[in-house]
Amino acid sequence: MQGQSQQQAYDRGITIFSPDGRLYQVEYAREAVKRGTASVGVRAEDGVVLAADKRARSPLMEPASVEKLHKADDHVGIASAGHVADARQLIDFARRQAQINRLRYGEPMGIETLTKTITDHIQQYTQVGGARPFGVALIVGGIENGEPRLFETDPSGTPYEWKALSIGSDRSDLREFLEEHYEEGLSTDEALGLALDALAQTNDEGLTPEGVGVATITVEDETFTEPSEAELESILAERDLLAVDEDADDDGDDTVDGDDAVDADEE
């Protein structure tokens, strides 16, 4: 019983290390990230691609209200996985920092600098009592000095740079897929196809233009760009990833599979 009560004490205290050097609340925040739907980032030779699974948990929900991809600045995009409310707070913080840098120095903020500024902010919530860690991970991608850069933020406040990565549910399976199929020197179009192929691994029924978010930032224009639903539908159809419409079955009954439901606070 004494060991169990000690365990609970380390559980509750964000600023207290356990005897084996762990911060349990940070580890629980990582678990919250795993409950969110997947997001993927791929760095190409001439740009960066962000893609996210943004399936709505109900047919009554407006697809546009599912927030997974965000424009932080003209040259920076961010994808999230985990608690949406936490993600919004960090996105707003990133936008403010990017604008402050433009006003103060008259130039866009570097992707690495912005990422480390975000992770420094995240890390403060692992060191101060009275607040919990952010239950969200971010993929920060953009162009810095003519070079594409791709970073991940972790609930512990640690930044990582990647060539291709995934966050959220099924992260291990998606990472294995990316490790197997990623090649150096990919074009942005090829990276976009790879990102969509990866997301399709978690959805046996295929992808829909409403259920997937995609954004690209190329070296040529350094502008965060999202394709229209019509363009995305064409890309999915070309890669044979488009979901088949099964709304009307033989008995005329319209059903929705409840297994695809995801808590709106954790998408």
PyRosetta script that sets phi, psi and omega in degrees:
from pyrosetta import init, pose_from_sequence

init()
pose = pose_from_sequence("MQGQSQQQAYDRGITIFSPDGRLYQVEYAREAVKRGTASVGVRAEDGVVLAADKRARSPLMEPASVEKLHKADDHVGIASAGHVADARQLIDFARRQAQINRLRYGEPMGIETLTKTITDHIQQYTQVGGARPFGVALIVGGIENGEPRLFETDPSGTPYEWKALSIGSDRSDLREFLEEHYEEGLSTDEALGLALDALAQTNDEGLTPEGVGVATITVEDETFTEPSEAELESILAERDLLAVDEDADDDGDDTVDGDDAVDADEE")
pose.set_psi(1, -38.7)
pose.set_omega(1, -179.5)
pose.set_phi(2, -63.9)
pose.set_psi(2, -41.4)
pose.set_omega(2, 178.8)
pose.set_phi(3, -63.2)
pose.set_psi(3, -37.9)
pose.set_omega(3, 179.8)
pose.set_phi(4, -66.8)
pose.set_psi(4, -41.1)
pose.set_omega(4, 179.6)
pose.set_phi(5, -66.8)
pose.set_psi(5, -36.2)
pose.set_omega(5, 176.3)
pose.set_phi(6, -64.3)
pose.set_psi(6, -41.0)
pose.set_omega(6, 178.0)
pose.set_phi(7, -59.0)
pose.set_psi(7, -44.5)
pose.set_omega(7, -179.9)
pose.set_phi(8, -64.7)
pose.set_psi(8, -33.7)
pose.set_omega(8, 178.4)
pose.set_phi(9, -64.6)
pose.set_psi(9, -43.8)
pose.set_omega(9, 177.1)
pose.set_phi(10, -66.7)
pose.set_psi(10, -30.2)
pose.set_omega(10, 179.4)
pose.set_phi(11, -63.2)
pose.set_psi(11, -42.0)
pose.set_omega(11, -172.6)
pose.set_phi(12, -82.5)
pose.set_psi(12, -28.2)
pose.set_omega(12, -173.0)
pose.set_phi(13, -92.6)
pose.set_psi(13, 111.6)
pose.set_omega(13, -178.8)
pose.set_phi(14, -70.1)
pose.set_psi(14, -26.0)
pose.set_omega(14, -176.4)
pose.set_phi(15, -95.4)
pose.set_psi(15, 4.5)
pose.set_omega(15, -175.0)
pose.set_phi(16, -109.1)
pose.set_psi(16, 123.8)
pose.set_omega(16, 173.9)
pose.set_phi(17, -77.4)
pose.set_psi(17, 142.3)
pose.set_omega(17, 171.9)
pose.set_phi(18, -75.7)
pose.set_psi(18, 166.7)
pose.set_omega(18, -179.2)
pose.set_phi(19, -58.5)
pose.set_psi(19, -25.3)
pose.set_omega(19, 178.9)
pose.set_phi(20, -96.5)
pose.set_psi(20, 17.4)
pose.set_omega(20, 171.1)
pose.set_phi(21, 79.9)
pose.set_psi(21, 27.8)
pose.set_omega(21, -177.5)
pose.set_phi(22, -112.1)
pose.set_psi(22, 148.5)
pose.set_omega(22, 170.4)
pose.set_phi(23, -108.0)
pose.set_psi(23, 102.9)
pose.set_omega(23, -170.9)
pose.set_phi(24, -63.3)
pose.set_psi(24, -37.7)
pose.set_omega(24, -178.1)
pose.set_phi(25, -63.9)
pose.set_psi(25, -33.6)
pose.set_omega(25, 176.2)
pose.set_phi(26, -67.5)
pose.set_psi(26, -40.0)
pose.set_omega(26, 178.3)
pose.set_phi(27, -66.2)
pose.set_psi(27, -36.1)
pose.set_omega(27, 176.9)
pose.set_phi(28, -68.1)
pose.set_psi(28, -34.7)
pose.set_omega(28, 176.5)
pose.set_phi(29, -63.0)
pose.set_psi(29, -37.8)
pose.set_omega(29, 176.1)
pose.set_phi(30, -63.3)
pose.set_psi(30, -35.5)
pose.set_omega(30, 177.3)
pose.set_phi(31, -65.5)
pose.set_psi(31, -35.4)
pose.set_omega(31, 176.6)
pose.set_phi(32, -63.0)
pose.set_psi(32, -36.7)
pose.set_omega(32, 177.4)
pose.set_phi(33, -63.4)
pose.set_psi(33, -41.1)
pose.set_omega(33, -178.4)
pose.set_phi(34, -65.0)
pose.set_psi(34, -21.8)
pose.set_omega(34, 179.7)
pose.set_phi(35, -81.3)
pose.set_psi(35, -12.5)
pose.set_omega(35, -179.9)
pose.set_phi(36, -82.5)
pose.set_psi(36, 157.0)
pose.set_omega(36, 177.5)
pose.set_phi(37, -68.1)
pose.set_psi(37, 157.5)
pose.set_omega(37, -168.0)
pose.set_phi(38, -74.9)
pose.set_psi(38, 147.4)
pose.set_omega(38, 168.4)
pose.set_phi(39, -130.0)
pose.set_psi(39, 147.8)
pose.set_omega(39, -175.6)
pose.set_phi(40, -131.8)
pose.set_psi(40, 141.8)
pose.set_omega(40, 173.7)
pose.set_phi(41, -128.5)
pose.set_psi(41, 138.2)
pose.set_omega(41, 178.9)
pose.set_phi(42, -134.4)
pose.set_psi(42, 128.6)
pose.set_omega(42, 176.7)
pose.set_phi(43, -95.0)
pose.set_psi(43, 124.2)
pose.set_omega(43, -179.7)
pose.set_phi(44, -103.5)
pose.set_psi(44, 177.5)
pose.set_omega(44, 178.5)
pose.set_phi(45, -67.6)
pose.set_psi(45, -33.8)
pose.set_omega(45, -174.9)
pose.set_phi(46, -121.9)
pose.set_psi(46, 21.0)
pose.set_omega(46, 178.0)
pose.set_phi(47, 169.6)
pose.set_psi(47, -171.7)
pose.set_omega(47, -179.2)
pose.set_phi(48, -130.8)
pose.set_psi(48, 141.5)
pose.set_omega(48, 178.2)
pose.set_phi(49, -120.8)
pose.set_psi(49, 133.0)
pose.set_omega(49, 172.9)
pose.set_phi(50, -119.0)
pose.set_psi(50, 135.4)
pose.set_omega(50, 178.7)
pose.set_phi(51, -139.3)
pose.set_psi(51, 145.8)
pose.set_omega(51, -176.4)
pose.set_phi(52, -144.3)
pose.set_psi(52, 142.4)
pose.set_omega(52, 172.3)
pose.set_phi(53, -81.2)
pose.set_psi(53, 111.9)
pose.set_omega(53, -178.0)
pose.set_phi(54, -121.9)
pose.set_psi(54, 39.5)
pose.set_omega(54, 177.1)
pose.set_phi(55, -61.2)
pose.set_psi(55, 134.1)
pose.set_omega(55, 176.7)
pose.set_phi(56, -76.7)
pose.set_psi(56, 146.9)
pose.set_omega(56, -178.2)
pose.set_phi(57, -84.0)
pose.set_psi(57, -3.9)
pose.set_omega(57, 178.0)
pose.set_phi(58, -148.6)
pose.set_psi(58, 144.2)
pose.set_omega(58, 176.8)
pose.set_phi(59, -66.0)
pose.set_psi(59, -14.0)
pose.set_omega(59, 178.6)
pose.set_phi(60, -84.3)
pose.set_psi(60, -12.4)
pose.set_omega(60, -178.4)
pose.set_phi(61, -81.1)
pose.set_psi(61, 137.8)
pose.set_omega(61, 175.8)
pose.set_phi(62, -71.7)
pose.set_psi(62, 122.1)
pose.set_omega(62, -178.4)
pose.set_phi(63, -58.1)
pose.set_psi(63, -32.0)
pose.set_omega(63, -178.2)
pose.set_phi(64, -66.4)
pose.set_psi(64, -17.7)
pose.set_omega(64, -178.3)
pose.set_phi(65, -82.8)
pose.set_psi(65, -8.2)
pose.set_omega(65, 178.1)
pose.set_phi(66, -84.9)
pose.set_psi(66, 110.6)
pose.set_omega(66, -173.6)
pose.set_phi(67, -97.4)
pose.set_psi(67, 112.7)
pose.set_omega(67, 178.6)
pose.set_phi(68, -128.8)
pose.set_psi(68, -31.4)
pose.set_omega(68, -179.9)
pose.set_phi(69, -116.2)
pose.set_psi(69, 139.4)
pose.set_omega(69, -174.7)
pose.set_phi(70, -139.2)
pose.set_psi(70, 142.7)
pose.set_omega(70, 173.2)
pose.set_phi(71, -92.5)
pose.set_psi(71, 114.1)
pose.set_omega(71, 179.3)
pose.set_phi(72, -87.6)
pose.set_psi(72, -34.7)
pose.set_omega(72, 175.5)
pose.set_phi(73, -157.8)
pose.set_psi(73, 175.0)
pose.set_omega(73, -178.4)
pose.set_phi(74, -55.0)
pose.set_psi(74, -35.5)
pose.set_omega(74, -173.4)
pose.set_phi(75, -105.8)
pose.set_psi(75, 8.6)
pose.set_omega(75, -175.0)
pose.set_phi(76, -133.1)
pose.set_psi(76, 132.4)
pose.set_omega(76, 172.8)
pose.set_phi(77, -124.0)
pose.set_psi(77, 152.1)
pose.set_omega(77, -178.6)
pose.set_phi(78, -134.0)
pose.set_psi(78, 132.8)
pose.set_omega(78, 172.6)
pose.set_phi(79, -113.1)
pose.set_psi(79, 148.4)
pose.set_omega(79, -175.0)
pose.set_phi(80, -128.1)
pose.set_psi(80, 160.9)
pose.set_omega(80, 171.0)
pose.set_phi(81, -150.0)
pose.set_psi(81, 132.1)
pose.set_omega(81, -176.6)
pose.set_phi(82, 126.2)
pose.set_psi(82, -148.1)
pose.set_omega(82, -178.9)
pose.set_phi(83, -74.5)
pose.set_psi(83, 120.9)
pose.set_omega(83, -176.6)
pose.set_phi(84, -61.4)
pose.set_psi(84, -40.2)
pose.set_omega(84, -178.7)
pose.set_phi(85, -62.0)
pose.set_psi(85, -40.8)
pose.set_omega(85, 177.0)
pose.set_phi(86, -65.5)
pose.set_psi(86, -40.1)
pose.set_omega(86, 179.2)
pose.set_phi(87, -61.4)
pose.set_psi(87, -41.8)
pose.set_omega(87, -179.5)
pose.set_phi(88, -61.0)
pose.set_psi(88, -39.3)
pose.set_omega(88, 179.1)
pose.set_phi(89, -63.1)
pose.set_psi(89, -43.3)
pose.set_omega(89, -179.7)
pose.set_phi(90, -71.5)
pose.set_psi(90, -35.1)
pose.set_omega(90, 177.4)
pose.set_phi(91, -63.7)
pose.set_psi(91, -45.2)
pose.set_omega(91, 178.4)
pose.set_phi(92, -61.8)
pose.set_psi(92, -39.9)
pose.set_omega(92, 177.3)
pose.set_phi(93, -62.4)
pose.set_psi(93, -44.1)
pose.set_omega(93, 179.9)
pose.set_phi(94, -63.0)
pose.set_psi(94, -41.2)
pose.set_omega(94, 179.4)
pose.set_phi(95, -63.4)
pose.set_psi(95, -42.3)
pose.set_omega(95, 178.9)
pose.set_phi(96, -62.6)
pose.set_psi(96, -43.2)
pose.set_omega(96, -179.4)
pose.set_phi(97, -64.5)
pose.set_psi(97, -39.2)
pose.set_omega(97, 179.2)
pose.set_phi(98, -65.6)
pose.set_psi(98, -39.3)
pose.set_omega(98, 178.9)
pose.set_phi(99, -71.4)
pose.set_psi(99, -38.8)
pose.set_omega(99, 176.6)
pose.set_phi(100, -59.3)
pose.set_psi(100, -42.7)
pose.set_omega(100, -179.9)
pose.set_phi(101, -63.3)
pose.set_psi(101, -41.2)
pose.set_omega(101, 178.6)
pose.set_phi(102, -63.7)
pose.set_psi(102, -42.7)
pose.set_omega(102, -178.7)
pose.set_phi(103, -70.8)
pose.set_psi(103, -37.9)
pose.set_omega(103, -175.5)
pose.set_phi(104, -78.5)
pose.set_psi(104, -41.1)
pose.set_omega(104, -173.1)
pose.set_phi(105, -113.7)
pose.set_psi(105, -8.6)
pose.set_omega(105, 178.9)
pose.set_phi(106, 68.5)
pose.set_psi(106, 28.8)
pose.set_omega(106, 179.5)
pose.set_phi(107, -151.1)
pose.set_psi(107, 157.1)
pose.set_omega(107, 179.4)
pose.set_phi(108, -67.1)
pose.set_psi(108, 149.8)
pose.set_omega(108, -179.2)
pose.set_phi(109, -77.0)
pose.set_psi(109, 138.1)
pose.set_omega(109, 177.5)
pose.set_phi(110, -64.3)
pose.set_psi(110, 147.0)
pose.set_omega(110, -177.5)
pose.set_phi(111, -65.0)
pose.set_psi(111, -43.2)
pose.set_omega(111, 179.0)
pose.set_phi(112, -65.3)
pose.set_psi(112, -42.3)
pose.set_omega(112, 179.1)
pose.set_phi(113, -62.6)
pose.set_psi(113, -43.8)
pose.set_omega(113, 179.1)
pose.set_phi(114, -63.3)
pose.set_psi(114, -43.5)
pose.set_omega(114, 180.0)
pose.set_phi(115, -61.5)
pose.set_psi(115, -44.6)
pose.set_omega(115, -178.9)
pose.set_phi(116, -69.6)
pose.set_psi(116, -29.9)
pose.set_omega(116, 174.2)
pose.set_phi(117, -66.2)
pose.set_psi(117, -41.5)
pose.set_omega(117, 177.0)
pose.set_phi(118, -63.7)
pose.set_psi(118, -46.4)
pose.set_omega(118, -176.8)
pose.set_phi(119, -69.9)
pose.set_psi(119, -30.0)
pose.set_omega(119, 173.4)
pose.set_phi(120, -62.9)
pose.set_psi(120, -39.8)
pose.set_omega(120, 177.4)
pose.set_phi(121, -65.4)
pose.set_psi(121, -42.9)
pose.set_omega(121, 178.8)
pose.set_phi(122, -62.7)
pose.set_psi(122, -42.3)
pose.set_omega(122, -175.2)
pose.set_phi(123, -63.2)
pose.set_psi(123, -30.5)
pose.set_omega(123, 179.5)
pose.set_phi(124, -59.9)
pose.set_psi(124, -30.3)
pose.set_omega(124, -178.5)
pose.set_phi(125, -82.1)
pose.set_psi(125, 1.8)
pose.set_omega(125, 172.3)
pose.set_phi(126, -104.4)
pose.set_psi(126, -0.7)
pose.set_omega(126, -172.0)
pose.set_phi(127, -123.1)
pose.set_psi(127, -8.1)
pose.set_omega(127, -176.2)
pose.set_phi(128, -120.8)
pose.set_psi(128, 131.9)
pose.set_omega(128, 178.6)
pose.set_phi(129, -72.1)
pose.set_psi(129, 161.3)
pose.set_omega(129, 177.4)
pose.set_phi(130, 88.6)
pose.set_psi(130, 1.5)
pose.set_omega(130, 178.0)
pose.set_phi(131, -144.3)
pose.set_psi(131, 152.1)
pose.set_omega(131, 179.6)
pose.set_phi(132, -99.4)
pose.set_psi(132, 161.5)
pose.set_omega(132, 175.2)
pose.set_phi(133, -67.6)
pose.set_psi(133, 161.6)
pose.set_omega(133, 174.7)
pose.set_phi(134, -74.9)
pose.set_psi(134, 127.0)
pose.set_omega(134, -179.8)
pose.set_phi(135, -90.4)
pose.set_psi(135, 52.6)
pose.set_omega(135, -176.4)
pose.set_phi(136, -151.2)
pose.set_psi(136, 147.8)
pose.set_omega(136, 170.8)
pose.set_phi(137, -117.0)
pose.set_psi(137, 149.6)
pose.set_omega(137, -177.9)
pose.set_phi(138, -125.2)
pose.set_psi(138, 147.8)
pose.set_omega(138, 167.1)
pose.set_phi(139, -108.9)
pose.set_psi(139, 118.8)
pose.set_omega(139, -178.7)
pose.set_phi(140, -109.7)
pose.set_psi(140, 116.9)
pose.set_omega(140, -178.2)
pose.set_phi(141, -130.7)
pose.set_psi(141, 147.4)
pose.set_omega(141, 178.7)
pose.set_phi(142, 177.4)
pose.set_psi(142, -168.9)
pose.set_omega(142, -178.1)
pose.set_phi(143, -112.0)
pose.set_psi(143, 128.9)
pose.set_omega(143, 179.1)
pose.set_phi(144, -129.7)
pose.set_psi(144, 116.3)
pose.set_omega(144, -179.0)
pose.set_phi(145, 53.6)
pose.set_psi(145, 41.4)
pose.set_omega(145, 178.1)
pose.set_phi(146, 78.4)
pose.set_psi(146, 7.0)
pose.set_omega(146, -179.1)
pose.set_phi(147, -120.1)
pose.set_psi(147, 135.0)
pose.set_omega(147, 175.4)
pose.set_phi(148, -72.0)
pose.set_psi(148, 138.0)
pose.set_omega(148, 178.5)
pose.set_phi(149, -131.9)
pose.set_psi(149, 147.6)
pose.set_omega(149, -177.3)
pose.set_phi(150, -141.7)
pose.set_psi(150, 121.3)
pose.set_omega(150, -176.3)
pose.set_phi(151, -128.7)
pose.set_psi(151, 158.6)
pose.set_omega(151, 173.5)
pose.set_phi(152, -121.6)
pose.set_psi(152, 140.9)
pose.set_omega(152, 170.1)
pose.set_phi(153, -108.9)
pose.set_psi(153, 146.5)
pose.set_omega(153, -175.9)
pose.set_phi(154, -118.8)
pose.set_psi(154, 151.8)
pose.set_omega(154, 178.2)
pose.set_phi(155, -57.5)
pose.set_psi(155, -18.0)
pose.set_omega(155, 176.5)
pose.set_phi(156, -79.0)
pose.set_psi(156, -14.5)
pose.set_omega(156, -177.6)
pose.set_phi(157, 93.1)
pose.set_psi(157, 23.7)
pose.set_omega(157, -179.5)
pose.set_phi(158, -104.5)
pose.set_psi(158, 128.1)
pose.set_omega(158, 176.4)
pose.set_phi(159, -92.2)
pose.set_psi(159, 143.6)
pose.set_omega(159, 175.5)
pose.set_phi(160, -131.0)
pose.set_psi(160, 142.3)
pose.set_omega(160, 174.3)
pose.set_phi(161, -104.3)
pose.set_psi(161, 139.6)
pose.set_omega(161, -173.9)
pose.set_phi(162, -133.3)
pose.set_psi(162, 159.2)
pose.set_omega(162, 166.5)
pose.set_phi(163, -88.3)
pose.set_psi(163, -36.0)
pose.set_omega(163, 175.5)
pose.set_phi(164, -157.8)
pose.set_psi(164, 142.0)
pose.set_omega(164, -177.7)
pose.set_phi(165, -156.5)
pose.set_psi(165, 166.6)
pose.set_omega(165, 173.8)
pose.set_phi(166, -136.9)
pose.set_psi(166, 150.6)
pose.set_omega(166, 174.6)
pose.set_phi(167, -134.0)
pose.set_psi(167, 159.5)
pose.set_omega(167, -179.7)
pose.set_phi(168, 96.6)
pose.set_psi(168, -157.4)
pose.set_omega(168, -176.9)
pose.set_phi(169, -66.5)
pose.set_psi(169, 150.5)
pose.set_omega(169, 179.1)
pose.set_phi(170, 58.7)
pose.set_psi(170, 30.2)
pose.set_omega(170, -176.4)
pose.set_phi(171, -58.7)
pose.set_psi(171, -43.6)
pose.set_omega(171, -177.2)
pose.set_phi(172, -62.6)
pose.set_psi(172, -45.0)
pose.set_omega(172, -179.8)
pose.set_phi(173, -64.6)
pose.set_psi(173, -41.4)
pose.set_omega(173, 179.8)
pose.set_phi(174, -67.1)
pose.set_psi(174, -38.2)
pose.set_omega(174, 179.1)
pose.set_phi(175, -64.8)
pose.set_psi(175, -40.6)
pose.set_omega(175, 177.2)
pose.set_phi(176, -61.4)
pose.set_psi(176, -40.8)
pose.set_omega(176, 178.3)
pose.set_phi(177, -63.3)
pose.set_psi(177, -44.2)
pose.set_omega(177, -180.0)
pose.set_phi(178, -66.2)
pose.set_psi(178, -40.8)
pose.set_omega(178, 178.6)
pose.set_phi(179, -61.9)
pose.set_psi(179, -34.7)
pose.set_omega(179, -177.9)
pose.set_phi(180, -75.9)
pose.set_psi(180, -34.9)
pose.set_omega(180, -170.7)
pose.set_phi(181, -108.7)
pose.set_psi(181, -11.3)
pose.set_omega(181, -179.7)
pose.set_phi(182, -72.4)
pose.set_psi(182, 139.1)
pose.set_omega(182, 177.0)
pose.set_phi(183, -133.1)
pose.set_psi(183, 146.9)
pose.set_omega(183, 176.1)
pose.set_phi(184, -65.8)
pose.set_psi(184, 146.2)
pose.set_omega(184, 175.5)
pose.set_phi(185, 82.3)
pose.set_psi(185, 17.0)
pose.set_omega(185, 178.0)
pose.set_phi(186, -63.8)
pose.set_psi(186, 144.4)
pose.set_omega(186, 170.8)
pose.set_phi(187, -81.5)
pose.set_psi(187, 167.8)
pose.set_omega(187, 179.6)
pose.set_phi(188, -62.2)
pose.set_psi(188, -39.6)
pose.set_omega(188, 178.9)
pose.set_phi(189, -63.7)
pose.set_psi(189, -41.2)
pose.set_omega(189, 178.8)
pose.set_phi(190, -67.6)
pose.set_psi(190, -38.4)
pose.set_omega(190, 177.8)
pose.set_phi(191, -65.3)
pose.set_psi(191, -37.4)
pose.set_omega(191, 176.7)
pose.set_phi(192, -62.2)
pose.set_psi(192, -44.0)
pose.set_omega(192, 177.5)
pose.set_phi(193, -62.6)
pose.set_psi(193, -40.3)
pose.set_omega(193, 179.2)
pose.set_phi(194, -64.3)
pose.set_psi(194, -42.0)
pose.set_omega(194, 179.9)
pose.set_phi(195, -63.1)
pose.set_psi(195, -43.0)
pose.set_omega(195, 178.9)
pose.set_phi(196, -68.2)
pose.set_psi(196, -39.1)
pose.set_omega(196, 176.4)
pose.set_phi(197, -60.0)
pose.set_psi(197, -38.7)
pose.set_omega(197, 179.8)
pose.set_phi(198, -65.7)
pose.set_psi(198, -46.1)
pose.set_omega(198, 179.5)
pose.set_phi(199, -62.6)
pose.set_psi(199, -33.0)
pose.set_omega(199, -179.8)
pose.set_phi(200, -65.3)
pose.set_psi(200, -21.2)
pose.set_omega(200, 179.6)
pose.set_phi(201, -65.1)
pose.set_psi(201, -23.3)
pose.set_omega(201, -178.4)
pose.set_phi(202, -98.1)
pose.set_psi(202, 2.3)
pose.set_omega(202, -179.2)
pose.set_phi(203, -136.8)
pose.set_psi(203, 100.1)
pose.set_omega(203, -176.7)
pose.set_phi(204, -66.2)
pose.set_psi(204, -22.9)
pose.set_omega(204, -176.6)
pose.set_phi(205, -85.3)
pose.set_psi(205, -3.9)
pose.set_omega(205, -178.0)
pose.set_phi(206, 97.5)
pose.set_psi(206, 177.4)
pose.set_omega(206, -176.3)
pose.set_phi(207, -110.6)
pose.set_psi(207, 153.4)
pose.set_omega(207, 175.9)
pose.set_phi(208, -121.3)
pose.set_psi(208, 151.8)
pose.set_omega(208, 178.3)
pose.set_phi(209, -59.8)
pose.set_psi(209, -31.1)
pose.set_omega(209, 179.3)
pose.set_phi(210, -77.8)
pose.set_psi(210, -24.7)
pose.set_omega(210, -174.7)
pose.set_phi(211, -97.4)
pose.set_psi(211, 5.5)
pose.set_omega(211, 179.8)
pose.set_phi(212, -131.7)
pose.set_psi(212, 137.3)
pose.set_omega(212, 173.5)
pose.set_phi(213, -112.2)
pose.set_psi(213, 136.4)
pose.set_omega(213, -178.8)
pose.set_phi(214, -136.8)
pose.set_psi(214, 139.7)
pose.set_omega(214, 174.7)
pose.set_phi(215, -143.4)
pose.set_psi(215, 145.0)
pose.set_omega(215, 177.6)
pose.set_phi(216, -129.5)
pose.set_psi(216, 149.2)
pose.set_omega(216, 173.2)
pose.set_phi(217, -134.9)
pose.set_psi(217, 115.2)
pose.set_omega(217, -175.3)
pose.set_phi(218, -104.1)
pose.set_psi(218, 157.1)
pose.set_omega(218, 177.9)
pose.set_phi(219, -64.7)
pose.set_psi(219, -31.3)
pose.set_omega(219, -175.1)
pose.set_phi(220, -63.3)
pose.set_psi(220, -48.0)
pose.set_omega(220, -176.8)
pose.set_phi(221, -114.0)
pose.set_psi(221, -12.6)
pose.set_omega(221, 178.6)
pose.set_phi(222, 51.3)
pose.set_psi(222, 45.6)
pose.set_omega(222, -176.8)
pose.set_phi(223, -130.1)
pose.set_psi(223, 131.0)
pose.set_omega(223, 176.0)
pose.set_phi(224, -66.6)
pose.set_psi(224, 119.8)
pose.set_omega(224, -174.5)
pose.set_phi(225, -131.9)
pose.set_psi(225, 133.5)
pose.set_omega(225, 175.4)
pose.set_phi(226, -116.8)
pose.set_psi(226, 127.7)
pose.set_omega(226, 178.2)
pose.set_phi(227, -68.8)
pose.set_psi(227, 154.1)
pose.set_omega(227, 176.2)
pose.set_phi(228, -71.5)
pose.set_psi(228, 166.4)
pose.set_omega(228, 178.9)
pose.set_phi(229, -61.6)
pose.set_psi(229, -36.3)
pose.set_omega(229, 179.1)
pose.set_phi(230, -65.3)
pose.set_psi(230, -42.8)
pose.set_omega(230, 178.1)
pose.set_phi(231, -65.1)
pose.set_psi(231, -41.6)
pose.set_omega(231, -179.8)
pose.set_phi(232, -66.7)
pose.set_psi(232, -38.9)
pose.set_omega(232, 177.2)
pose.set_phi(233, -61.8)
pose.set_psi(233, -39.4)
pose.set_omega(233, 178.6)
pose.set_phi(234, -64.7)
pose.set_psi(234, -41.3)
pose.set_omega(234, 179.4)
pose.set_phi(235, -65.0)
pose.set_psi(235, -44.2)
pose.set_omega(235, 179.9)
pose.set_phi(236, -63.6)
pose.set_psi(236, -41.8)
pose.set_omega(236, 179.7)
pose.set_phi(237, -65.8)
pose.set_psi(237, -38.7)
pose.set_omega(237, -179.7)
pose.set_phi(238, -64.2)
pose.set_psi(238, -34.0)
pose.set_omega(238, -179.3)
pose.set_phi(239, -93.7)
pose.set_psi(239, 6.5)
pose.set_omega(239, 179.4)
pose.set_phi(240, 59.6)
pose.set_psi(240, 40.2)
pose.set_omega(240, 179.5)
pose.set_phi(241, -112.5)
pose.set_psi(241, -2.4)
pose.set_omega(241, -175.0)
pose.set_phi(242, -72.5)
pose.set_psi(242, 130.1)
pose.set_omega(242, 179.9)
pose.set_phi(243, -66.9)
pose.set_psi(243, 142.9)
pose.set_omega(243, 177.1)
pose.set_phi(244, -81.0)
pose.set_psi(244, 134.9)
pose.set_omega(244, 180.0)
pose.set_phi(245, -72.8)
pose.set_psi(245, 112.3)
pose.set_omega(245, -179.2)
pose.set_phi(246, -116.5)
pose.set_psi(246, 24.9)
pose.set_omega(246, -177.9)
pose.set_phi(247, -62.3)
pose.set_psi(247, -39.0)
pose.set_omega(247, -177.6)
pose.set_phi(248, -102.5)
pose.set_psi(248, 103.2)
pose.set_omega(248, 177.4)
pose.set_phi(249, -94.5)
pose.set_psi(249, -175.3)
pose.set_omega(249, -170.2)
pose.set_phi(250, -61.1)
pose.set_psi(250, -37.1)
pose.set_omega(250, -177.1)
pose.set_phi(251, -92.7)
pose.set_psi(251, 7.1)
pose.set_omega(251, 176.8)
pose.set_phi(252, 76.6)
pose.set_psi(252, 10.4)
pose.set_omega(252, -178.0)
pose.set_phi(253, -91.7)
pose.set_psi(253, 128.1)
pose.set_omega(253, 177.0)
pose.set_phi(254, -93.4)
pose.set_psi(254, 122.8)
pose.set_omega(254, -178.1)
pose.set_phi(255, -129.5)
pose.set_psi(255, 156.2)
pose.set_omega(255, 176.1)
pose.set_phi(256, -126.2)
pose.set_psi(256, 129.2)
pose.set_omega(256, -179.2)
pose.set_phi(257, -73.8)
pose.set_psi(257, 117.1)
pose.set_omega(257, -178.8)
pose.set_phi(258, -68.8)
pose.set_psi(258, -15.5)
pose.set_omega(258, -178.4)
pose.set_phi(259, -66.7)
pose.set_psi(259, -21.8)
pose.set_omega(259, -178.2)
pose.set_phi(260, -84.4)
pose.set_psi(260, -3.6)
pose.set_omega(260, -177.3)
pose.set_phi(261, -69.4)
pose.set_psi(261, 137.9)
pose.set_omega(261, 177.9)
pose.set_phi(262, -130.4)
pose.set_psi(262, 136.3)
pose.set_omega(262, 178.2)
pose.set_phi(263, -53.7)
pose.set_psi(263, 128.9)
pose.set_omega(263, -175.9)
pose.set_phi(264, -62.1)
pose.set_psi(264, -27.2)
pose.set_omega(264, 179.6)
pose.set_phi(265, -78.6)
pose.set_psi(265, -6.0)
pose.set_omega(265, -174.4)
pose.set_phi(266, -124.5)
pose.set_psi(266, 12.2)
pose.set_omega(266, -178.6)
pose.set_phi(267, -75.3)
pose.dump_pdb("model.pdb")
